[in-house]
Amino acid sequence: MNASRSNASWVVYGTLFIALLLTVVPLPESVMAWRPAWLVMVLVYWILALPYRFGAVTALILGLCVDVLMMDLLGQHAVGLIAIAWITTTLQQRMRMWRGVQQAGVVGMMVGVYSIYNQWIASITSGVVAPGYWYLLPAAVSLFVWPLLFNVLHTLRLKFRVQ
């Protein structure tokens, strides 16, 4: 294994690990609703960039990690992330050709679907229902964060020659 390939793997798994940490780190209630869906966005980026290396299996592993770390229903986030991976894989050819604003819109919708799904599962299992539509706020925040995150990850990918 050559040095650039091992660095490339480290960069990919490092960004996924950082996104996992940013997803599960506890925040005050007033800020929690404003947290972007870091893990969803980083997973979407790597599926778009390297569809032959990342997909449903990566989503399953990351989802199970989130389930365990957040002590949620085992499989809740895994199923949601697998659905996001499937949507991203299905739209991968198109999304790579779209501009940043169009990609941000699709990523925002995917995060919205993921948020609705998680809220639905939480309401079924624990009876906790978020007031209003505050659970969709991460989708709106992710929509605005996506272009910046895309540029950062793309720069890392080019710098470390991730293939």
One Martini backbone bead per residue (centre of mass of N, CA, C, O) as a GRO file, in nm:
protein
  163
    1MET     BB    1   0.095   0.037   0.025
    2ASN     BB    2   0.075   0.352  -0.030
    3ALA     BB    3   0.091   0.661   0.116
    4SER     BB    4  -0.151   0.808  -0.025
    5ARG     BB    5  -0.366   0.593   0.039
    6SER     BB    6  -0.350   0.603   0.350
    7ASN     BB    7  -0.414   0.904   0.372
    8ALA     BB    8  -0.689   0.890   0.237
    9SER     BB    9  -0.826   0.710   0.444
   10TRP     BB   10  -0.780   0.895   0.685
   11VAL     BB   11  -0.948   1.131   0.583
   12VAL     BB   12  -1.219   0.995   0.556
   13TYR     BB   13  -1.242   0.872   0.846
   14GLY     BB   14  -1.194   1.140   0.990
   15THR     BB   15  -1.447   1.291   0.887
   16LEU     BB   16  -1.651   1.084   0.992
   17PHE     BB   17  -1.569   1.106   1.291
   18ILE     BB   18  -1.621   1.408   1.327
   19ALA     BB   19  -1.920   1.391   1.246
   20LEU     BB   20  -1.998   1.201   1.474
   21LEU     BB   21  -1.921   1.389   1.703
   22LEU     BB   22  -2.103   1.634   1.611
   23THR     BB   23  -2.368   1.462   1.650
   24VAL     BB   24  -2.324   1.357   1.975
   25VAL     BB   25  -2.269   1.608   2.107
   26PRO     BB   26  -2.355   1.786   2.365
   27LEU     BB   27  -2.615   2.032   2.390
   28PRO     BB   28  -2.793   2.281   2.431
   29GLU     BB   29  -3.124   2.326   2.377
   30SER     BB   30  -3.097   2.605   2.221
   31VAL     BB   31  -2.883   2.465   2.001
   32MET     BB   32  -2.977   2.184   1.896
   33ALA     BB   33  -3.167   2.278   1.652
   34TRP     BB   34  -2.900   2.414   1.491
   35ARG     BB   35  -2.784   2.150   1.409
   36PRO     BB   36  -2.629   2.004   1.180
   37ALA     BB   37  -2.608   1.724   0.956
   38TRP     BB   38  -2.308   1.607   0.946
   39LEU     BB   39  -2.320   1.304   0.874
   40VAL     BB   40  -2.496   1.327   0.626
   41MET     BB   41  -2.314   1.520   0.461
   42VAL     BB   42  -2.053   1.350   0.459
   43LEU     BB   43  -2.177   1.099   0.337
   44VAL     BB   44  -2.273   1.230   0.077
   45TYR     BB   45  -2.002   1.322  -0.026
   46TRP     BB   46  -1.858   1.037  -0.039
   47ILE     BB   47  -2.065   0.914  -0.233
   48LEU     BB   48  -2.020   1.116  -0.461
   49ALA     BB   49  -1.704   1.080  -0.485
   50LEU     BB   50  -1.714   0.747  -0.377
   51PRO     BB   51  -1.930   0.508  -0.478
   52TYR     BB   52  -1.731   0.244  -0.463
   53ARG     BB   53  -1.669   0.284  -0.129
   54PHE     BB   54  -1.960   0.410  -0.063
   55GLY     BB   55  -2.264   0.331   0.141
   56ALA     BB   56  -2.467   0.123   0.308
   57VAL     BB   57  -2.251   0.010   0.500
   58THR     BB   58  -2.154   0.276   0.612
   59ALA     BB   59  -2.433   0.368   0.711
   60LEU     BB   60  -2.478   0.136   0.908
   61ILE     BB   61  -2.235   0.182   1.093
   62LEU     BB   62  -2.293   0.477   1.166
   63GLY     BB   63  -2.583   0.434   1.272
   64LEU     BB   64  -2.506   0.240   1.503
   65CYS     BB   65  -2.326   0.440   1.648
   66VAL     BB   66  -2.545   0.649   1.704
   67ASP     BB   67  -2.737   0.466   1.860
   68VAL     BB   68  -2.540   0.401   2.090
   69LEU     BB   69  -2.447   0.695   2.173
   70MET     BB   70  -2.770   0.796   2.202
   71MET     BB   71  -2.966   0.572   2.299
   72ASP     BB   72  -3.126   0.448   2.076
   73LEU     BB   73  -3.283   0.281   1.865
   74LEU     BB   74  -3.184   0.004   1.718
   75GLY     BB   75  -3.164   0.132   1.376
   76GLN     BB   76  -3.271   0.414   1.331
   77HIS     BB   77  -3.020   0.558   1.195
   78ALA     BB   78  -2.946   0.335   1.000
   79VAL     BB   79  -3.197   0.350   0.819
   80GLY     BB   80  -3.175   0.650   0.750
   81LEU     BB   81  -2.885   0.632   0.620
   82ILE     BB   82  -2.956   0.424   0.406
   83ALA     BB   83  -3.160   0.601   0.260
   84ILE     BB   84  -2.959   0.825   0.193
   85ALA     BB   85  -2.763   0.645   0.033
   86TRP     BB   86  -2.965   0.561  -0.183
   87ILE     BB   87  -3.037   0.840  -0.289
   88THR     BB   88  -2.748   0.924  -0.358
   89THR     BB   89  -2.686   0.692  -0.555
   90THR     BB   90  -2.920   0.756  -0.749
   91LEU     BB   91  -2.820   1.081  -0.778
   92GLN     BB   92  -2.512   1.101  -0.841
   93GLN     BB   93  -2.488   1.187  -1.141
   94ARG     BB   94  -2.652   1.449  -1.111
   95MET     BB   95  -2.518   1.593  -0.862
   96ARG     BB   96  -2.233   1.634  -0.995
   97MET     BB   97  -2.360   1.854  -1.209
   98TRP     BB   98  -2.449   2.034  -1.003
   99ARG     BB   99  -2.480   2.296  -0.830
  100GLY     BB  100  -2.456   2.407  -0.511
  101VAL     BB  101  -2.755   2.494  -0.479
  102GLN     BB  102  -2.883   2.230  -0.575
  103GLN     BB  103  -2.742   2.046  -0.375
  104ALA     BB  104  -2.844   2.187  -0.120
  105GLY     BB  105  -3.142   2.127  -0.168
  106VAL     BB  106  -3.117   1.817  -0.161
  107VAL     BB  107  -2.980   1.794   0.113
  108GLY     BB  108  -3.206   1.934   0.269
  109MET     BB  109  -3.421   1.720   0.198
  110MET     BB  110  -3.274   1.477   0.320
  111VAL     BB  111  -3.263   1.591   0.607
  112GLY     BB  112  -3.567   1.620   0.634
  113VAL     BB  113  -3.634   1.320   0.607
  114TYR     BB  114  -3.456   1.230   0.843
  115SER     BB  115  -3.605   1.401   1.059
  116ILE     BB  116  -3.887   1.288   1.022
  117TYR     BB  117  -3.816   0.996   1.081
  118ASN     BB  118  -3.700   1.041   1.371
  119GLN     BB  119  -3.958   1.168   1.485
  120TRP     BB  120  -4.144   0.929   1.431
  121ILE     BB  121  -3.991   0.720   1.602
  122ALA     BB  122  -3.999   0.881   1.868
  123SER     BB  123  -4.314   0.891   1.885
  124ILE     BB  124  -4.354   0.582   1.898
  125THR     BB  125  -4.151   0.493   2.134
  126SER     BB  126  -4.189   0.766   2.348
  127GLY     BB  127  -4.406   1.007   2.278
  128VAL     BB  128  -4.224   1.225   2.157
  129VAL     BB  129  -4.314   1.559   2.058
  130ALA     BB  130  -4.238   1.806   1.866
  131PRO     BB  131  -4.285   2.127   1.851
  132GLY     BB  132  -4.383   2.167   1.566
  133TYR     BB  133  -4.097   2.231   1.325
  134TRP     BB  134  -3.806   2.213   1.468
  135TYR     BB  135  -3.691   1.940   1.339
  136LEU     BB  136  -3.626   2.108   1.054
  137LEU     BB  137  -3.382   2.300   1.111
  138PRO     BB  138  -3.136   2.124   1.019
  139ALA     BB  139  -3.208   2.145   0.718
  140ALA     BB  140  -3.167   2.451   0.688
  141VAL     BB  141  -2.876   2.461   0.792
  142SER     BB  142  -2.757   2.253   0.591
  143LEU     BB  143  -2.815   2.414   0.337
  144PHE     BB  144  -2.597   2.643   0.419
  145VAL     BB  145  -2.343   2.447   0.484
  146TRP     BB  146  -2.280   2.272   0.233
  147PRO     BB  147  -2.087   2.449   0.057
  148LEU     BB  148  -1.860   2.460   0.268
  149LEU     BB  149  -1.822   2.156   0.315
  150PHE     BB  150  -1.765   2.082   0.024
  151ASN     BB  151  -1.506   2.255  -0.004
  152VAL     BB  152  -1.343   2.124   0.222
  153LEU     BB  153  -1.356   1.827   0.120
  154HIS     BB  154  -1.245   1.884  -0.164
  155THR     BB  155  -0.971   1.990  -0.072
  156LEU     BB  156  -0.885   1.736   0.078
  157ARG     BB  157  -0.908   1.546  -0.163
  158LEU     BB  158  -0.693   1.690  -0.338
  159LYS     BB  159  -0.451   1.703  -0.139
  160PHE     BB  160  -0.470   1.366  -0.078
  161ARG     BB  161  -0.572   1.200  -0.317
  162VAL     BB  162  -0.858   1.087  -0.323
  163GLN     BB  163  -0.981   0.747  -0.462
   0.00000   0.00000   0.00000
